[in-house]
Amino acid sequence: MPMTAVEDKAMKHGKKYSDAAKLIDSGKTYEIEEAAKLIKQTATAKFDETVELNIRTGCDGKHADQAIRGAVVLPNGTGKTVRVLVFAKGLKVDEAQAAGADFVGGEELIPKIQNEGWMDFDVVVATPDMMGVVGRLGKVLGPKGLMPNPKAGTVTMDITKAIKDIKAGKVEYRLDKQNIVHVPIGKASFTAEQLVDNYNALLAAIEKAKPSTVKGQYLKSISIATTMGPGIKLVANRY
């Protein structure tokens, strides 16, 4: 006798996932305040799971004027220790080190990243005069979403502010090929209130970034999930 879709999913994900899924009404869209409390109950892994937001937009990323991209500092941070690599020269090297950059360098880092596969960093920041050097790493950094970008505040002369913001919990948002935005908003160990604050800050930034050329509903659907847990659908029609 063939398995039902629910049984098949349970087999693929395991008992913990199935138990967590039972806590969620799949036919309901939740307000963020209720979902934030529920999401903590669905986190059953032995590690501190990341809580991620998935936002399906009405944008068409093929058009440059709809390819939304930006960054926002979450009020409660991300719960993750972020390693920052800075490409700079001259006095900006000293500034980057004083601001707390984990790694600082220039041309000498190219072969280390290109040939040796060194990737012990989470965010790359560069001064504008170093983008010619960083551009040579496009094929390596680009697919991983690590290329510095002015819209995200990672190509800047204000190295101190960029590093401080990143260390404080700055996250970048951008459309993927399916016009969906995936952004972490904290950890399962956060309080529900901390998750709600981070959610509101992120949604406010994305709402502000709405392109004037988007037709119809801007944010079509929103869901929230932990690393190993099931998704919870959130109310999206108010955006």
FIBA-823016 format. One line per 8 residues: number of its first residue (from 1); their letters; for each residue x, y negated, z of N, C-alpha, C. Coordinates in steps of 0.02 Angstrom, whole numbers, plus 32768, in hexadecimal, padded with zeros to 4 digits. Example, Ala and Ser with C-alpha at 12.3 -4.5 7.8 and 13.67 -1.06 7.14 Angstrom:
<atoms>
1 = as = 8294/811C/8186/8267/80E1/8186/8294/80A5/8186 ~ 8282/8070/8162/82AC/8035/8165/8285/7FFE/818A
</atoms>
This chain:
<atoms>
1 = mpmtaved = 802B/803C/8000/8000/8000/8000/802D/7FC2/8000 ~ 8024/7F93/7FD1/804F/7F58/7FCD/8046/7F2A/8009 ~ 807E/7F08/801A/807B/7ED9/8053/8059/7E98/803F ~ 803A/7E78/8070/801D/7E37/8064/8055/7E03/8061 ~ 8046/7DC7/804B/8078/7D92/8047/8094/7D82/808C ~ 8068/7D82/80BE/807D/7D73/8102/80AD/7DA9/811D ~ 809B/7DE9/8110/80C6/7E20/8126/8109/7E1E/8102 ~ 8107/7E0D/80C2/8145/7E0A/809B/8173/7DD4/80B7
9 = kamkhgkk = 8157/7D9A/80C8/817E/7D63/80E3/819B/7D76/8126 ~ 8174/7D98/814F/818B/7DAE/8190/81C7/7DDD/8189 ~ 81C3/7E0A/8158/81FA/7E38/814C/823A/7E14/8138 ~ 8232/7DDF/8110/826C/7DBA/80F8/828B/7D8F/812F ~ 8262/7D73/815A/827B/7D44/818C/8287/7D62/81D1 ~ 8266/7D98/81E1/8270/7DB6/8223/823A/7DA3/8254 ~ 823C/7DC4/828E/8206/7DBC/82C0/8204/7D76/82DF ~ 823F/7D58/82EC/8240/7D16/830B/821E/7CE2/82DF
17 = ysdaakli = 822C/7CE7/829E/820D/7CB8/826E/81C2/7CC2/826D ~ 81AD/7D01/826B/8165/7D11/8269/8141/7CF9/82A7 ~ 8161/7D02/82E1/8143/7CEA/831F/813C/7C9E/831F ~ 8170/7C7C/8305/816F/7C33/8302/8139/7C1B/82D2 ~ 8132/7C3F/829A/8100/7C2C/8267/80B9/7C31/8283 ~ 80AE/7C5E/82B2/806C/7C67/82CF/8056/7C2A/82F9 ~ 8087/7C02/830E/8078/7BC7/8337/805C/7B8D/830C ~ 8066/7B94/82C9/8054/7B5E/829B/8015/7B6F/8274
25 = dsgktyei = 7FE8/7B40/8270/7FAC/7B47/8247/7FBE/7B32/8200 ~ 7FC7/7B62/81D4/7FDF/7B53/8190/7FAF/7B29/8167 ~ 7F71/7B26/817C/7F3F/7AFE/8158/7F38/7AB7/8172 ~ 7F62/7AA5/81A1/7F5C/7A64/81C2/7F97/7A37/81B2 ~ 7F8B/79F6/81AD/7FC1/79C6/81A9/7FC4/79A2/81EC ~ 8000/79A1/820A/8009/7989/824E/8023/7941/8250 ~ 8010/791D/8283/802F/78DC/8292/8075/78EC/82AD ~ 80A4/78BF/82A3/80E9/78CC/82B6/80F0/78D8/8302
33 = eeaaklik = 80C8/78B6/832A/80CD/78BF/8373/80BE/7907/8388 ~ 808B/7925/8369/8079/796A/8378/80AC/799A/835A ~ 80C2/798B/831D/80F2/79B7/82FB/8135/79B9/831F ~ 814A/7980/833B/818A/797D/835E/818B/79AA/839B ~ 8152/79AF/83BE/814E/79DD/83F7/814D/7A25/83DF ~ 812A/7A31/83A9/8123/7A74/838D/8165/7A8E/8371 ~ 818B/7A61/8352/81CA/7A75/8331/81FB/7A92/8364 ~ 81F9/7A77/83A1/8227/7A90/83D4/8216/7AD8/83E8
41 = qtatakfd = 81D6/7AE9/83E3/81C1/7B2D/83F3/81D4/7B60/83BD ~ 81DD/7B46/837F/81ED/7B74/8348/8238/7B80/8341 ~ 8260/7B5C/8368/82A9/7B65/8365/82BE/7B9E/8392 ~ 82CE/7BD7/8375/82DC/7C12/839D/8324/7C2C/8394 ~ 834C/7C0A/836B/8391/7C21/835F/83BC/7C16/839D ~ 83F5/7C38/839E/8422/7C33/83D8/844B/7BF2/83D5 ~ 844C/7BD0/839A/846F/7B91/8395/843D/7B57/8394 ~ 8455/7B1B/839A/842A/7AE0/839B/8418/7ACE/8353
49 = etvelnir = 83DC/7AE2/833F/83C8/7ADA/82F9/83BE/7A91/82E5 ~ 83CD/7A83/82A7/83C1/7A40/828B/8377/7A3A/8279 ~ 835A/7A00/8286/8315/79F2/8272/8318/79C9/8232 ~ 82FB/79E2/81FD/8300/79C0/81BC/82BB/79AC/81A2 ~ 82BA/7972/8182/827E/7959/8162/8283/7964/8117 ~ 824D/797B/80F9/824A/7985/80B1/8210/795B/8096 ~ 8220/792C/806A/81EE/78FC/8052/81E8/7902/8006 ~ 81AF/7919/7FEF/81A2/791C/7FA7/8186/78D9/7F90
57 = tgcdgkha = 81A7/78B9/7F61/8194/7876/7F4C/8170/7876/7F08 ~ 8153/783E/7EF9/8134/7834/7EB7/8164/7812/7E87 ~ 81A4/780D/7E9B/81D7/77EE/7E70/81EB/781D/7E37 ~ 8206/7800/7E03/8224/7826/7DCD/826D/7812/7DCA ~ 8298/783C/7DE8/82DF/782C/7DEE/8303/7826/7DAC ~ 82E3/783B/7D75/8303/7835/7D33/8307/77EB/7D1E ~ 82DC/77C2/7D3C/82DD/777B/7D2F/8307/7759/7D65 ~ 833A/7734/7D51/8368/7716/7D81/8345/76E9/7DB4
65 = dqairgav = 830F/76C8/7D9F/82ED/769A/7DCD/82C0/76BF/7DFF ~ 82BD/7702/7DFB/8296/7729/7E2C/82C2/775A/7E54 ~ 8302/7759/7E47/8330/7788/7E69/8343/776A/7EAD ~ 8314/776F/7EDC/8320/7750/7F1E/835C/776F/7F41 ~ 8384/7743/7F5F/83BE/7759/7F86/83CF/7723/7FB8 ~ 83DF/7737/7FF4/83F1/7706/8027/8407/7729/8066 ~ 840B/7703/809C/8420/7720/80DC/8400/76F9/8115 ~ 83FA/771B/814D/83DD/76FB/8188/83FF/7719/81C6
73 = vlpngtgk = 8409/76EF/81F9/8425/7707/8238/83EB/771E/8264 ~ 83E9/775E/8274/83B4/7779/829F/83BF/7762/82E7 ~ 838B/774A/8308/8393/772E/834C/83B0/775F/837E ~ 83A4/779F/8374/83BE/77D1/83A3/83F5/77FD/8385 ~ 8410/77E6/834C/8445/780C/832D/842D/784D/830E ~ 845B/7876/82F7/844A/78B6/82D7/8459/78F2/8304 ~ 847E/78E6/833A/8491/791E/8365/84CD/7943/834A ~ 84EA/792A/8314/8523/794B/82F4/8560/791E/82F8
81 = tvrvlvfa = 859A/793C/8305/85D9/7918/8303/85EE/7912/82BA ~ 85F2/78D6/82A0/8601/78CB/825A/864A/78B8/8250 ~ 866B/78DD/8222/86B2/78CF/8213/86B5/78A0/81D6 ~ 86D7/7867/81DF/86D8/7834/81AB/871E/7830/818B ~ 871E/7834/8149/875C/782A/8122/8757/77E5/8101 ~ 878B/77BD/8108/878B/777B/80EA/87C4/7775/80B7 ~ 87B4/775D/807C/87E6/774D/8049/87F2/7702/804D ~ 882F/76F0/8060/8840/76A9/8068/888B/76A0/8060
89 = kglkvdea = 88A0/7660/805C/88E7/7651/805A/88F4/760F/807F ~ 8935/7604/808D/8948/75C6/80B0/892A/75C1/80F5 ~ 8913/7585/8106/88F8/7578/8149/88B8/759F/8157 ~ 8895/75B3/8121/8857/75D9/812A/8863/761F/8147 ~ 88A0/7639/813E/88B2/767A/815C/88B1/7673/81A8 ~ 88D1/763E/81C1/88D3/7632/820A/888D/7625/8225 ~ 8864/7600/81FE/8820/75F2/8214/87F7/7632/821A ~ 87FF/765E/81E8/87DA/769D/81E9/87ED/76C9/8224
97 = qaagadfv = 882E/76CB/8232/8845/76F4/826A/882D/76D8/82AD ~ 882C/7695/82B3/8816/7675/82F0/87CA/767F/82FA ~ 87A6/7685/82C3/875D/768C/82C7/8747/76D4/82D6 ~ 8777/7702/82D4/8766/7747/82E5/8761/7778/82AC ~ 877C/7766/8271/877B/7794/8238/87A3/77D3/824A ~ 878C/780C/8234/87AF/784B/8243/87EB/7855/8215 ~ 87E3/783E/81D7/881A/7844/81A6/881C/7804/817C ~ 8858/77EC/816F/8861/77B1/8145/889A/77BD/8114
105 = ggeelipk = 8890/77AA/80D5/88C5/77B4/80A5/88B4/7796/8062 ~ 88DC/77A9/8030/88D2/778E/7FED/88E2/77C3/7FB9 ~ 890B/77B0/7F8A/891C/77DB/7F51/8936/7820/7F65 ~ 895A/7822/7F9D/8979/7862/7FB3/8945/7897/7FC6 ~ 8907/7882/7FD1/88D3/78B2/7FE4/88B4/78D6/7FA8 ~ 88BE/78BA/7F6C/88A0/78D7/7F2F/88B2/7920/7F26 ~ 88F3/7931/7F23/8905/7978/7F19/88EF/79A5/7F53 ~ 88EE/7989/7F8F/88D9/79B1/7FCA/8890/79C7/7FC3
113 = iqnegwmd = 8866/799A/7FA9/881F/79A9/7FA0/8813/79D1/7F60 ~ 8833/79BA/7F2A/8829/79DA/7EE8/8847/7A20/7EE4 ~ 8885/7A26/7EFB/88AA/7A65/7EF1/88A8/7A95/7F2C ~ 88A7/7A78/7F68/88A9/7AA3/7FA4/8863/7AB0/7FC1 ~ 8831/7A8C/7FA6/87ED/7A98/7FBE/87DF/7A7D/8004 ~ 8806/7A4A/8019/87FD/7A2E/805B/87BC/7A06/805E ~ 878F/7A1A/808B/874D/79F9/8090/8738/79F2/80D9 ~ 8767/79E2/8106/8758/79DE/814D/873A/799B/8161
121 = fdvvvatp = 870A/7982/8139/86EA/7942/8147/86A1/7946/8131 ~ 8678/791A/814F/8630/791B/8141/8618/78DE/8119 ~ 863D/78A7/811F/862C/7869/80FC/866B/7849/80E2 ~ 8667/782D/80A6/86A1/780A/8088/868F/77C1/8080 ~ 86BC/7796/809A/86B5/774E/8094/86F0/7734/806C ~ 86E5/7701/8044/871C/76E5/801D/8715/769A/8016 ~ 874D/7676/8014/874C/7630/8003/8744/762C/7FB7 ~ 8726/75F6/7F9D/871A/75F1/7F54/8759/75FA/7F2B
129 = dmmgvvgr = 8793/75E1/7F44/87D0/75E6/7F1D/87ED/762D/7F1A ~ 87CE/765C/7F3E/87E5/76A2/7F3E/87B8/76CF/7F14 ~ 8783/76B3/7EF7/8754/76DD/7ED2/8771/76FA/7E92 ~ 87A4/76D9/7E77/87C6/76F6/7E3D/87E8/7738/7E4F ~ 8803/773B/7E8B/8823/7778/7EA4/87EE/77AC/7EB5 ~ 87BB/7797/7EDB/8787/77C5/7EF1/8761/77E1/7EB5 ~ 8759/77BA/7E80/8735/77D0/7E44/8752/780F/7E26 ~ 8792/7819/7E30/87B3/7856/7E15/879B/7895/7E39
137 = lgkvlgpk = 877A/788C/7E72/8760/78C5/7E98/8716/78D0/7E8B ~ 86FB/78AE/7E5A/86B3/78B1/7E4B/8698/78F7/7E44 ~ 86BD/7922/7E20/86A5/7966/7E14/86A5/7991/7E53 ~ 86CD/797D/7E84/86D0/79A2/7EC3/869E/7986/7EF6 ~ 869F/7944/7EFE/8675/7924/7F31/862D/791A/7F1A ~ 8624/790D/7ED8/85E1/78FF/7EBE/85AD/7935/7ECD ~ 85BB/7975/7EBA/858A/79AB/7EC6/857A/79B5/7F10 ~ 85A7/79A0/7F3C/859C/79A9/7F84/857B/796B/7FA3
145 = glmpnpka = 856C/7939/7F79/854C/78FD/7F93/857B/78D2/7FBD ~ 85BC/78D8/7FB1/85ED/78B5/7FDB/860D/7878/7FBA ~ 85FB/7869/7F7C/8618/782F/7F5B/8601/77EF/7F7D ~ 8630/77C3/7F8E/861C/7783/7FAC/85EF/775C/7F7C ~ 85C0/7736/7F99/858F/7712/7F71/857C/76D1/7F93 ~ 857C/7699/7F6F/856B/7659/7F8E/8526/7658/7FAE ~ 84F4/767A/7F8E/84B0/767B/7FAA/84AE/769D/7FEE ~ 84DB/76CC/7FF9/84DC/76F0/8039/850A/76CD/806B
153 = gtvtmdit = 852A/7697/8055/8556/7672/8081/859A/7692/808B ~ 85AC/76C2/805F/85EB/76E5/8067/8621/76CC/8037 ~ 8611/769B/800D/8643/7675/7FE7/863F/762E/8002 ~ 866F/761A/8029/866A/75DA/804D/86AE/75C2/8065 ~ 86B4/7580/806D/86F0/7565/808C/86E9/7563/80D8 ~ 86AB/7568/80EF/869F/7568/8138/86A4/75B0/8152 ~ 86E1/75C9/8153/86EF/760E/8167/86D8/761B/81AF ~ 86E3/75EC/81DB/86D2/75F5/8221/8687/7603/822A
161 = kaikdika = 865D/75D9/820A/8615/75E2/820F/85FF/7625/81F1 ~ 861C/7637/81B8/8609/7676/8197/8618/76B2/81C4 ~ 8652/76B2/81E3/8665/76EA/820E/863A/76EC/824D ~ 8630/76B2/826B/8607/76AE/82A9/85C0/76C7/829B ~ 85A3/76B1/8263/855E/76C6/8251/855A/7711/8247 ~ 858A/772C/8223/858B/7775/8215/8591/779C/8256 ~ 85BE/7787/8280/85C8/77AA/82C0/858B/77A3/82EE ~ 8564/776D/82E5/8529/7760/830F/84EC/7788/82F8
169 = gkveyrld = 84F0/77A6/82BD/84B7/77CE/82A5/8498/77B6/8264 ~ 84C2/779A/8239/84A9/7783/81F8/849F/77BF/81CA ~ 8465/77C2/81AA/8458/77F8/817A/8448/77DA/8136 ~ 845B/77FD/8102/844D/77E7/80BE/8411/780C/80A2 ~ 83E7/77EA/807E/83AF/780C/805D/83B4/7800/8011 ~ 83A3/7833/7FEB/83A5/782D/7FA2/8379/7863/7F84 ~ 8361/7858/7F48/8338/788A/7F25/8362/78C3/7F0D ~ 8348/7901/7F11/8369/7938/7EEF/8348/7940/7EAA
177 = kqnivhvp = 835A/7974/7E86/8341/797C/7E41/82F6/7988/7E3E ~ 82D8/799D/7E76/828F/79A8/7E79/826A/796B/7E96 ~ 828F/7933/7E9D/8273/78F5/7EB8/825E/78FC/7F01 ~ 8283/7926/7F25/8278/7931/7F6D/82B3/7914/7F94 ~ 82A4/78F8/7FCE/82D8/78DE/7FFA/82DE/790D/8036 ~ 831B/7925/8044/8327/7951/807D/8355/792A/80AD ~ 833F/791F/80EA/8366/78F8/811A/8362/7916/8160 ~ 839B/7920/8182/8399/7936/81C8/8384/78FC/81F5
185 = igkasfta = 8359/790A/8226/8345/78D4/8254/8355/78E5/829D ~ 837F/7918/82A7/8392/7928/82EB/839C/7972/82F6 ~ 839C/7986/8334/83A6/79CC/8348/836A/79E5/8371 ~ 8364/7A26/8374/832C/7A44/839A/8332/7A33/83E4 ~ 836E/7A22/83FB/8378/7A10/8441/8361/79C9/8451 ~ 8352/79A2/841D/8338/795E/8428/82F3/7962/844A ~ 82E1/792D/846D/829D/792A/8487/826E/791B/844C ~ 822E/7929/8456/81FD/791B/8421/81FC/78D0/8412
193 = eqlvdnyn = 8205/78A7/8446/8205/785E/843D/8240/7847/8413 ~ 827A/7866/841C/82B5/7854/83F5/82AB/7866/83AB ~ 828C/789F/839E/827E/78B3/8359/824C/7884/8338 ~ 8219/7870/835F/81E7/7842/8344/8207/77FE/8333 ~ 8232/77E5/835F/8254/77A5/8353/827E/77A8/8313 ~ 82A3/77DF/830C/82CD/77E7/82D1/82A3/77ED/8291 ~ 826D/7812/8296/823F/781A/825E/8224/77D6/8248 ~ 820D/77AF/8277/81EF/776E/8267/8223/773F/8247
201 = allaaiek = 8261/7741/8260/8295/7716/8244/82A4/772B/81FB ~ 82A8/776C/81F0/82B6/7784/81AC/827D/7774/817C ~ 823F/7781/8191/8206/7774/8165/81FF/772A/8155 ~ 820E/7700/8185/820B/76B7/817A/823D/76A3/8144 ~ 8279/76C1/8146/82AD/76B1/8115/8299/76CA/80D0 ~ 827D/7706/80CC/8269/7722/808C/822E/76FC/806F ~ 8200/76E9/809A/81C6/76C1/8083/81DD/767E/8068 ~ 820E/7660/8088/8229/7620/8072/824D/7627/802F
209 = akpstvkg = 8267/7663/8022/828C/766F/7FE4/825F/7681/7FA9 ~ 821E/767F/7FB3/81EF/7693/7F7E/81F9/766B/7F3F ~ 8207/768C/7F07/820F/7668/7EC8/81CC/764B/7EB0 ~ 81CE/760F/7E95/8190/75EF/7E7E/8172/7612/7E41 ~ 819B/763B/7E20/8183/765D/7DE3/8161/76A0/7DF0 ~ 8160/76B7/7E2E/8140/76F7/7E3E/80F4/76F1/7E38 ~ 80D7/771F/7E12/808E/7720/7E0A/8070/7755/7E37 ~ 8034/7748/7E51/8013/777A/7E7C/8032/777B/7EC1
217 = qylksisi = 8027/77B2/7EE4/803F/77B8/7F2A/808B/77BE/7F2C ~ 80A9/7795/7F55/80F3/7793/7F5B/810D/77D2/7F7E ~ 80F3/77E0/7FBA/8107/781B/7FE0/80CF/784E/7FDD ~ 80D9/7883/7FB6/80A4/78B3/7FA9/809A/78E4/7FE2 ~ 80D0/78FD/7FFF/80CB/792B/8037/810A/7927/8061 ~ 8102/7934/80A2/813A/7933/80D0/8136/7971/80FC ~ 816E/7992/8106/8170/79CA/8134/81AF/79C6/815F ~ 81AC/79E6/8198/81E4/79E6/81C7/81F1/7A2E/81DB
225 = attmgpgi = 8231/7A3F/81E3/8243/7A84/81F5/8287/7A85/8217 ~ 8291/7AB8/8240/82D4/7AC3/825B/82FB/7AEF/822A ~ 833B/7AF6/8236/8367/7B1C/8209/834B/7B61/81F9 ~ 8333/7B84/822C/831D/7BC9/8224/82D1/7BD1/8229 ~ 82AE/7B9A/8235/8266/7B9F/8242/823A/7B8F/8207 ~ 81F9/7B9B/820E/81C8/7B8C/81D9/81BA/7B42/81D5 ~ 81A2/7B2C/819B/8192/7AE6/8191/814F/7AD3/81AF ~ 814A/7A94/81C4/810C/7A79/81DE/80F9/7A3D/81B2
233 = klvanry = 80BD/7A3F/8195/80A7/7A09/8169/8092/79CD/8192 ~ 80A9/7992/817C/8099/7954/819F/8069/7929/8176 ~ 8046/78FD/8198/8019/78CE/8176/8044/789F/814B ~ 8034/789C/810B/805C/7873/80DD/8033/783B/80BE ~ 7FEF/7840/80C2/7FC6/7810/809D/7FC6/77CA/80BA ~ 7FE4/77C1/80F4/7FE6/777D/8110/8022/7756/80F4 ~ 804C/7778/80CE/8087/7757/80B2/8079/7746/8069
</atoms>
